[in-house]
Amino acid sequence: MTVRVGFVGVGYIAKEHLKRVLTDPEAEVVALCDTDPGAAETTRASVLDKLKGKAPDDTLKAFAQVPVHTDPVRMFRQAHLDAVFLCLPPFAHGEVEFAAIEAGIPFLVEKPVALDLPLARSISDALRAKGLIGAAGYQSRYSGIVPFVRETLGDRTIAMALAHRFTKLPPRDWYRHQNRSGGQVVEMATHQVDLLRLLVSDISTVSVSAGRRIATHAPTDIFDASVASLSYDNGAVGSLVTNMVSGHGNPTYARGIHIIADGLTVSILGHEGEARTVQVVTVEGRQERTFDDDSMAAQDQAFVRAVRDGRPELVLASYDEAVNTLAVTLAHQQSAETGQPVQVNALLSHAV
């Protein structure tokens, strides 16, 4: 069975998914939906150009004729979809997810899955009630880095984990506003938070100092620099340091995660969507291994096969896991605004 796939939101991140889904023989893209049809056509043209010689000609010819909708509910009714990718900006979650669930369509949704926890929990409950697969776009979970680091750490006691995300302020207007993007940690460094949860332990407490320092020359109300102290359920401690003011360049250590355990330190250098190097330091010296796997392709293929075969266990980043990661990032934002530590479980319990 070929899985009939649709897309809601056909911008930059959808382009990245489309390039991978169109080269998957188990998937067929049959419908697109965007509030701006012109933007969708621009994305389509870019994808067709990028995939020349990489995807079958028949696939590209069919994709060139795929209809572009502006109403997702109508697309869900007309396109006979088996699955849908929801590539929405952070502020646009809610109605589309509930419409897909009502139509009985499993979905993969890009992170962050919402900007408030009660909404995300409601979507999670609706997925569960319908027995539908819900996946989230935490592609690093599909990288070979994860089993390698887990095997390297083994059962060693982890003392500390340090994570950094230094970059520039993205050019999209909605990114500059807290109620539309959620800010850097909710929208971007959520990838680091998710890996920390996966490789170290769930995070119990977040305490943040944050500022609006340099990016204030543009209309913005988000923090552009933050330092967070993290406490983990397993007793480990650590930090998450972020900024959106260093687009001029960054030191190597500021592009990764460092896990200090009994007898060794593991550093994951680089971010999702690029080749990453894992360094392992012990008393014997330093070893390195580079991972250039396409974790997004692995993620998208796993989702397609999970839908095709009815095997939700193939999805390594479930919607429920994404909700737990969202809780940590929202705790970060609340602590940044109040200057007080925030208990993650307290947020989760209040969202029920």
TINUDO-483169 format. One record per residue: residue number from 0; residue in one letter; x, y, z of N, C-alpha, C in turn. Coordinates in steps of 0.05 Angstrom, whole numbers. Example, Ala and Ser with C-alpha at 12.3 -4.5 7.8 and 13.67 -1.06 7.14 Angstrom:
BEGIN
 num residuo    nc1    nc2    nc3   cac1   cac2   cac3    cc1    cc2    cc3
   0       A    264   -114    156    246    -90    156    264    -66    156
   1       S    257    -45    142    273    -21    143    258      1    157
This chain:
BEGIN
 num residuo    nc1    nc2    nc3   cac1   cac2   cac3    cc1    cc2    cc3
   0       M     17    -24      0      0      0      0     18     25      0
   1       T     13     43    -19     26     69    -19     10     88     -2
   2       V     24    102     15     11    120     34      6    147     21
   3       R    -20    155     20    -27    180      7    -23    203     28
   4       V     -5    222     21      4    242     40     -5    270     31
   5       G    -13    286     50    -18    314     46     -1    331     63
   6       F      1    357     57     16    376     72     -1    400     78
   7       V     -1    409    103    -14    434    111      9    452    121
   8       G     11    475    107     34    493    111     56    484     92
   9       V     61    501     72     80    493     50    102    514     48
  10       G    115    519     70    137    538     70    164    524     72
  11       Y    183    536     86    211    526     87    212    498     97
  12       I    201    492    121    205    466    133    190    445    117
  13       A    167    452    105    153    433     88    170    426     64
  14       K    185    445     53    202    439     31    222    417     38
  15       E    233    419     62    253    398     71    239    371     73
  16       H    215    370     83    201    345     85    194    334     57
  17       L    184    352     40    176    344     13    199    331     -2
  18       K    223    342      0    246    331    -14    251    303     -6
  19       R    243    296     18    248    269     28    224    250     23
  20       V    200    260     27    177    243     23    174    236     -7
  21       L    181    255    -25    178    249    -53    198    228    -63
  22       T    219    223    -48    238    202    -56    233    176    -41
  23       D    211    175    -26    204    151    -11    184    135    -29
  24       P    191    111    -38    173     96    -55    147     87    -41
  25       E    146     89    -15    122     81      0    102    103      3
  26       A    110    127     -6     92    151     -2     85    164    -28
  27       E     62    176    -29     53    192    -52     41    218    -42
  28       V     53    240    -50     42    266    -42     19    273    -61
  29       V     -5    277    -50    -29    280    -66    -43    307    -62
  30       A    -35    322    -41    -49    348    -36    -31    366    -20
  31       L    -33    392    -26    -19    413    -11    -40    433     -1
  32       C    -34    446     22    -52    466     32    -36    489     45
  33       D    -42    513     38    -29    536     50    -47    561     47
  34       T    -46    578     66    -62    603     65    -53    621     43
  35       D    -28    617     34    -16    633     12     -9    614    -11
  36       P    -27    610    -31    -22    592    -53      3    599    -68
  37       G      9    625    -70     33    633    -85     58    622    -71
  38       A     59    623    -45     82    613    -30     84    583    -34
  39       A     61    569    -34     61    540    -39     73    534    -66
  40       E     65    549    -86     76    545   -113    106    550   -114
  41       T    115    570   -100    144    575    -98    159    551    -86
  42       T    147    540    -65    159    516    -52    159    493    -72
  43       R    137    489    -85    135    467   -104    157    469   -126
  44       A    160    493   -137    180    497   -158    208    492   -147
  45       S    214    500   -123    240    495   -111    245    465   -108
  46       V    225    451    -98    228    422    -93    232    408   -120
  47       L    216    415   -140    219    402   -166    247    406   -177
  48       D    258    430   -174    285    436   -183    306    420   -168
  49       K    303    418   -142    322    404   -125    322    374   -130
  50       L    299    363   -138    296    334   -141    301    324   -170
  51       K    307    342   -188    314    333   -215    336    313   -215
  52       G    332    289   -226    352    269   -226    354    253   -201
  53       K    339    261   -180    340    247   -154    315    231   -149
  54       A    293    240   -160    267    226   -157    257    217   -184
  55       P    241    196   -186    231    187   -212    216    209   -227
  56       D    220    210   -253    206    230   -269    176    229   -265
  57       D    164    205   -264    135    203   -260    126    215   -234
  58       T    143    212   -213    136    224   -187    136    254   -189
  59       L    156    265   -202    158    294   -204    135    305   -222
  60       K    129    291   -243    106    300   -260     80    300   -245
  61       A     76    280   -228     52    278   -212     51    300   -191
  62       F     74    305   -179     76    326   -158     71    354   -170
  63       A     79    358   -195     75    384   -208     45    390   -212
  64       Q     28    369   -211      0    372   -216    -17    370   -190
  65       V     -4    366   -168    -18    363   -142    -34    389   -136
  66       P    -59    387   -129    -75    412   -124    -66    426    -99
  67       V    -68    452    -99    -62    468    -75    -88    479    -64
  68       H    -93    472    -39   -118    480    -25   -111    504     -7
  69       T   -131    518      1   -128    539     21   -143    533     47
  70       D   -160    513     46   -176    505     69   -169    476     77
  71       P   -156    472     99   -148    444    107   -171    425    111
  72       V   -193    435    121   -216    418    126   -227    407     99
  73       R   -228    425     80   -237    416     53   -217    396     41
  74       M   -191    401     45   -172    382     35   -175    355     48
  75       F   -179    355     74   -183    330     88   -207    314     77
  76       R   -228    329     70   -252    316     59   -248    306     31
  77       Q   -233    320     15   -232    313    -14   -208    296    -22
  78       A   -186    297     -7   -161    285    -17   -157    255    -10
  79       H   -175    245      7   -172    216     15   -144    210     25
  80       L   -136    225     45   -109    223     55   -106    199     75
  81       D    -83    187     74    -76    167     95    -60    180    118
  82       A    -46    202    111    -29    216    131    -25    245    122
  83       V    -18    262    141    -13    290    135     10    300    151
  84       F     26    317    139     47    332    152     37    360    158
  85       L     38    368    183     29    394    192     53    411    197
  86       C     60    428    178     84    445    180     75    474    185
  87       L     65    478    209     52    503    217     71    520    233
  88       P     68    547    232     82    564    251     71    559    279
  89       P     86    566    300     78    559    327     51    569    335
  90       F     43    592    326     18    604    334     -7    592    321
  91       A     -3    575    301    -25    565    284    -35    538    292
  92       H    -26    527    314    -35    500    322    -63    501    335
  93       G    -76    478    332   -102    475    346   -123    466    327
  94       E   -135    484    312   -157    477    294   -150    456    273
  95       V   -126    459    262   -118    440    241   -115    412    252
  96       E   -102    410    276    -98    384    288   -125    371    294
  97       F   -144    386    306   -170    375    313   -185    367    288
  98       A   -182    382    266   -195    375    241   -184    349    230
  99       A   -157    346    231   -145    321    221   -155    297    238
 100       I   -156    301    264   -165    279    282   -194    272    276
 101       E   -210    293    272   -239    288    266   -241    272    240
 102       A   -223    278    221   -224    264    195   -210    236    197
 103       G   -199    229    220   -186    203    223   -159    201    209
 104       I   -144    224    207   -119    224    192    -96    226    211
 105       P    -78    207    212    -53    209    229    -36    232    219
 106       F    -21    245    237     -5    267    228     22    267    241
 107       L     41    280    226     67    288    237     67    318    238
 108       V     71    329    262     69    358    266     97    369    273
 109       E    104    391    261    130    403    268    129    416    296
 110       K    152    417    308    154    429    335    155    460    332
 111       P    148    474    353    135    464    377    106    457    371
 112       V     95    437    385     68    427    378     46    446    387
 113       A     52    466    403     33    486    411     49    507    427
 114       L     35    529    434     47    549    452     35    549    480
 115       D     15    532    484      5    529    512     -1    499    517
 116       L      4    492    542      3    464    549    -26    452    549
 117       P    -46    467    558    -73    455    557    -82    448    529
 118       L    -75    464    509    -82    458    481    -67    433    473
 119       A    -41    431    478    -26    407    470    -37    382    483
 120       R    -45    384    509    -56    361    523    -83    353    511
 121       S    -99    373    503   -125    367    490   -121    352    464
 122       I   -101    361    448    -96    347    423    -86    319    428
 123       S    -69    315    448    -59    289    455    -82    271    463
 124       D   -100    281    480   -123    265    488   -141    257    465
 125       A   -145    276    446   -161    270    422   -148    249    404
 126       L   -122    250    401   -108    229    386   -112    202    399
 127       R   -109    201    425   -112    176    439   -140    165    437
 128       A   -160    183    440   -188    174    438   -194    162    411
 129       K   -182    172    390   -187    162    363   -168    139    355
 130       G   -148    134    372   -129    113    365   -112    119    342
 131       L   -105    145    338    -89    154    315    -60    158    323
 132       I    -43    154    303    -14    159    307    -10    189    305
 133       G      4    199    325     13    227    325     43    228    329
 134       A     57    240    310     86    242    311     94    272    311
 135       A    118    277    322    128    305    324    155    306    311
 136       G    162    330    302    186    334    286    212    337    301
 137       Y    218    318    319    244    318    333    262    298    319
 138       Q    273    306    297    288    288    280    313    276    292
 139       S    325    290    311    350    280    323    346    252    336
 140       R    321    246    344    316    220    356    321    197    336
 141       Y    321    203    311    325    183    290    354    181    281
 142       S    372    197    292    400    197    284    415    174    297
 143       G    435    165    284    453    144    296    468    154    320
 144       I    467    181    324    480    192    348    467    181    373
 145       V    441    178    374    427    170    398    436    142    408
 146       P    435    121    392    444     95    402    474     95    409
 147       F    489    110    393    518    111    398    524    124    426
 148       V    511    146    431    516    160    457    505    143    480
 149       R    482    131    476    471    114    497    489     90    503
 150       E    500     78    482    518     55    487    544     65    500
 151       T    554     88    492    578     99    504    574    105    533
 152       L    552    117    540    546    123    568    541     98    585
 153       G    527     79    573    520     55    588    505     61    613
 154       D    513     49    635    499     54    661    516     73    679
 155       R    534     88    667    550    107    682    532    128    695
 156       T    539    138    718    525    160    731    532    186    716
 157       I    511    200    708    515    226    695    514    247    717
 158       A    534    264    717    535    286    737    524    312    726
 159       M    529    317    701    523    344    690    519    342    660
 160       A    502    360    650    498    363    621    496    392    614
 161       L    511    401    595    512    429    586    503    430    557
 162       A    485    448    551    475    451    523    476    481    515
 163       H    482    485    489    484    513    479    470    514    453
 164       R    457    538    448    446    544    422    450    574    417
 165       F    472    580    402    479    608    396    474    612    366
 166       T    460    634    359    453    638    331    444    667    328
 167       K    431    673    306    421    700    300    391    700    302
 168       L    379    723    303    350    726    303    339    719    276
 169       P    322    699    273    311    691    247    296    715    235
 170       P    295    716    208    283    740    195    253    740    195
 171       R    240    718    201    210    718    200    198    736    221
 172       D    179    752    212    167    772    230    154    759    255
 173       W    140    737    251    126    725    273    146    715    295
 174       Y    171    710    287    190    700    306    196    720    328
 175       R    192    746    322    200    767    341    180    772    363
 176       H    158    757    362    136    763    381    130    738    398
 177       Q    131    741    424    128    719    442    103    703    438
 178       N     80    717    433     55    703    431     51    689    404
 179       R     71    692    386     70    679    360     91    658    356
 180       S    115    662    367    136    642    364    142    626    389
 181       G    136    638    412    143    625    437    171    632    447
 182       G    187    645    429    215    651    436    234    629    428
 183       Q    260    635    432    281    617    421    280    589    433
 184       V    276    587    459    277    560    471    253    544    463
 185       V    229    556    463    205    541    456    206    533    426
 186       E    216    551    409    215    545    380    240    531    369
 187       M    263    538    379    288    529    367    304    510    385
 188       A    311    520    409    327    503    427    312    480    439
 189       T    286    478    432    270    455    439    284    429    429
 190       H    299    430    407    314    407    398    335    398    419
 191       Q    349    418    431    368    411    451    354    400    476
 192       V    332    412    483    317    403    507    308    374    503
 193       D    298    368    479    288    341    473    311    320    475
 194       L    334    327    464    357    309    466    366    305    495
 195       L    366    327    511    374    325    539    354    306    553
 196       R    329    309    548    309    291    561    314    262    553
 197       L    322    258    528    325    231    517    351    218    528
 198       L    373    233    529    399    222    535    407    223    565
 199       V    395    242    579    403    246    607    381    236    626
 200       S    358    249    625    335    243    643    314    264    638
 201       D    290    259    648    270    280    647    280    303    665
 202       I    272    327    658    280    351    672    258    359    692
 203       S    266    363    717    246    368    738    243    398    744
 204       T    265    414    744    263    442    752    280    459    733
 205       V    269    482    727    283    501    709    284    528    723
 206       S    308    540    723    311    566    735    327    583    715
 207       V    316    606    706    327    620    684    333    650    691
 208       S    355    659    680    361    688    679    362    695    649
 209       A    347    715    641    345    722    612    344    752    609
 210       G    352    760    585    352    789    579    344    795    550
 211       R    336    820    546    331    831    519    353    852    516
 212       R    374    845    501    399    861    501    405    875    475
 213       I    406    860    454    416    870    428    395    870    406
 214       A    380    849    405    359    847    384    337    867    387
 215       T    338    883    408    316    903    413    316    925    392
 216       H    336    927    375    335    947    353    313    941    333
 217       A    305    916    332    282    908    316    257    906    334
 218       P    233    910    323    210    906    340    208    877    350
 219       T    212    873    375    212    846    386    207    847    416
 220       D    193    826    426    189    825    455    199    798    466
 221       I    216    784    451    227    759    461    254    763    473
 222       F    262    745    491    289    746    502    309    738    481
 223       D    332    753    479    352    745    459    377    733    473
 224       A    377    729    499    399    716    513    388    704    539
 225       S    396    679    545    386    666    569    405    645    579
 226       V    406    642    605    421    621    619    402    607    637
 227       A    400    581    633    381    565    650    396    544    666
 228       S    389    542    691    399    520    708    378    498    707
 229       L    386    473    702    367    451    699    373    430    721
 230       S    352    420    733    355    397    751    340    373    739
 231       Y    352    350    740    341    326    727    330    307    747
 232       D    311    290    738    298    270    755    319    251    767
 233       N    340    245    752    360    225    761    381    237    779
 234       G    379    263    786    398    276    803    419    292    789
 235       A    421    290    763    441    306    748    433    335    749
 236       V    452    352    744    447    381    741    459    390    715
 237       G    452    415    707    463    424    681    453    452    674
 238       S    459    459    650    452    486    640    444    485    611
 239       L    428    504    603    421    509    575    425    539    571
 240       V    444    545    553    452    573    548    445    579    519
 241       T    430    601    514    420    607    487    424    637    482
 242       N    427    643    456    425    671    447    417    672    418
 243       M    407    695    410    401    701    382    414    727    373
 244       V    439    731    383    454    755    377    482    750    367
 245       S    488    724    362    516    718    354    517    705    326
 246       G    502    717    308    503    708    280    530    713    267
 247       H    547    730    281    573    736    270    592    712    272
 248       G    585    692    288    602    668    291    603    659    320
 249       N    610    634    324    609    622    350    632    602    354
 250       P    641    598    378    661    577    384    648    549    381
 251       T    665    529    376    655    502    371    638    492    394
 252       Y    646    497    418    632    486    441    603    497    443
 253       A    598    520    430    572    533    432    552    521    412
 254       R    559    500    399    541    487    380    537    458    388
 255       G    528    454    413    524    426    420    517    421    448
 256       I    519    395    456    512    385    482    536    370    493
 257       H    541    374    519    564    361    532    554    347    556
 258       I    558    321    557    548    304    579    572    294    595
 259       I    574    301    620    597    293    637    588    271    655
 260       A    599    247    651    591    223    667    616    212    681
 261       D    611    192    696    633    179    712    654    167    693
 262       G    676    181    690    699    170    675    700    179    646
 263       L    681    195    637    682    204    609    664    228    605
 264       T    670    243    584    653    265    574    646    260    545
 265       V    621    262    539    611    259    512    601    286    502
 266       S    611    295    479    603    321    467    590    316    440
 267       I    566    326    436    553    325    410    555    352    398
 268       L    572    355    377    578    381    366    563    385    340
 269       G    547    407    339    530    412    316    501    411    323
 270       H    484    418    303    456    418    308    442    399    288
 271       E    416    395    293    399    378    276    401    389    247
 272       G    399    370    228    399    378    200    426    382    188
 273       E    448    376    202    475    379    192    492    356    202
 274       A    515    351    190    533    331    200    542    339    228
 275       R    543    320    246    551    325    273    573    306    282
 276       T    591    316    298    613    301    309    608    295    338
 277       V    612    270    346    611    262    374    640    258    384
 278       Q    648    273    404    674    269    417    670    255    444
 279       V    687    235    448    687    221    474    715    224    486
 280       V    716    236    510    741    242    524    742    225    549
 281       T    764    209    551    770    193    575    799    198    583
 282       V    809    185    604    837    187    612    855    177    590
 283       E    845    159    573    861    149    551    864    168    528
 284       G    848    189    527    849    208    505    822    215    494
 285       R    823    225    469    799    234    456    793    218    431
 286       Q    768    210    427    760    196    403    737    212    390
 287       E    735    211    364    714    226    349    701    208    329
 288       R    675    212    326    660    199    305    640    219    293
 289       T    639    220    266    621    239    253    597    224    242
 290       F    574    236    246    548    225    236    537    244    216
 291       D    534    234    191    523    250    170    497    238    159
 292       D    483    224    177    458    211    169    436    232    166
 293       D    417    226    149    395    244    144    372    236    163
 294       S    373    248    187    354    240    207    325    248    200
 295       M    322    270    185    295    278    177    283    257    158
 296       A    299    247    139    290    226    121    282    201    137
 297       A    298    194    156    292    170    173    266    175    189
 298       Q    263    199    199    238    206    213    214    204    195
 299       D    215    216    172    192    216    154    185    188    144
 300       Q    206    172    138    201    145    129    189    128    152
 301       A    198    132    176    187    118    199    157    124    202
 302       F    150    150    200    122    158    202    105    145    180
 303       V    115    146    156    100    134    133     95    104    138
 304       R    116     90    147    114     61    151     97     55    176
 305       A     98     72    196     81     68    219     51     70    211
 306       V     45     89    193     17     92    184     10     68    166
 307       R     28     61    148     22     39    129     17     13    143
 308       D     34      7    163     33    -19    176     18    -19    202
 309       G      8      4    211     -5      5    237     14      0    260
 310       R     38     11    258     58      5    279     68     31    291
 311       P     54     41    311     61     67    323     89     66    337
 312       E     98     42    343    125     40    356    147     49    338
 313       L    143     51    312    163     60    294    168     90    297
 314       V    149    104    309    152    133    314    168    137    339
 315       L    191    149    337    209    152    360    204    178    375
 316       A    190    197    362    183    222    375    152    225    373
 317       S    139    213    392    109    213    392     99    241    401
 318       Y     74    245    396     62    271    404     64    274    434
 319       D     59    252    449     61    254    478     89    262    487
 320       E    110    252    474    137    260    481    141    289    475
 321       A    130    298    453    133    327    446    119    345    467
 322       V     97    335    478     83    351    499    101    354    523
 323       N    115    332    531    132    333    554    156    352    549
 324       T    167    352    524    188    371    518    177    400    518
 325       L    153    403    507    141    430    508    138    440    536
 326       A    132    423    555    128    431    583    154    442    594
 327       V    177    430    587    203    440    597    208    468    585
 328       T    203    471    559    209    497    547    190    519    557
 329       L    165    512    563    147    532    574    154    539    603
 330       A    165    519    617    175    524    644    199    544    642
 331       H    215    540    622    238    558    617    227    587    613
 332       Q    207    590    596    196    616    590    184    629    615
 333       Q    169    613    630    157    624    655    178    633    675
 334       S    199    617    677    221    625    696    235    650    686
 335       A    239    652    660    252    676    649    236    701    655
 336       E    210    698    654    192    722    658    190    729    688
 337       T    190    709    705    185    714    734    210    715    750
 338       G    232    704    740    257    702    756    256    681    777
 339       Q    236    664    777    233    643    797    236    615    784
 340       P    246    595    800    247    568    790    219    557    784
 341       V    217    540    764    191    528    757    194    498    757
 342       Q    175    485    770    173    456    770    158    446    745
 343       V    171    429    729    158    421    704    133    404    709
 344       N    134    387    729    110    370    735     87    387    744
 345       A     92    409    757     70    427    765     56    438    741
 346       L     71    446    720     59    456    696     42    434    683
 347       L     53    410    682     38    388    669     12    381    684
 348       S     14    381    711    -10    375    726    -31    396    723
 349       H    -23    421    721    -43    443    718    -55    443    690
 350       A    -42    429    671    -53    429    643    -73    407    639
 351       V    -78    390    659    -97    368    655   -125    379    654
